[in-house]
Every structure is written in structure tokens, then in C-alpha cells.
Amino acid sequence: MLLGQVTGGVKIIDMIVSSPEKRNNLFKKEYDYVTEVTDPEKCVRWWDNLFEEIISENKTIHKNSSKLSISFRKIVFLIGNRLYVKKLKMRKNYLKKIS
């Protein structure tokens, strides 16, 4: 059974390789598919629609958050960011010392 499938595949490949019409037809179908999938205007329309749907569903970024939880997240972010900057400075100084 498997051998029959292999020989069938070989026949198809031989047909494509030996026939310029089949090769050109296959190339045209591949080209049309790729241009359809990667069409920039279609992608732009899709992303625009996605953003419009998200904006219409969620009017604000702080939908169900209290002011206290928003402030807490901001403070945690700022502290984490400051610690990360200190870590980078320490690493930079360490690398200067060893080189």
C-alpha cells in the first residue's frame, strides 16, 4: 500500500517536472495563493476591523478596575522598572571591571 502511494507521488512529480504547462500552471496557482494570503490591503482592513471591534467593545482601558488598583499597579510597575534599571547599571559596571 505504501509503495503504491510512493510510486503515485513519483508519477506526479515526474509529470510536473517533464511538462512545462503543468509546471507553469502550478507556479501560477502558487503565486495566486501567496498574493491572496499576503495582500497588504486585505491585512490592513483586517487589522482596522479588529481594532474597531475592540474599541467598540471596550471604551476605556480601565474597564472594571478601581482607582486604587490602578494606582497600585502603576506603583508596582515603576518600582519594578527602577529595580531593573539598577540591575542593568550594576551589570554594566561589572562588565567594565572584568574587561
Summary of the structure (lengths in Angstrom):
residues: 99
radius of gyration: 29.1
end to end distance: 65.2
largest distance: 72.5
contacts: 176
relative contact order: 0.04
helix: 86%
strand: 0%
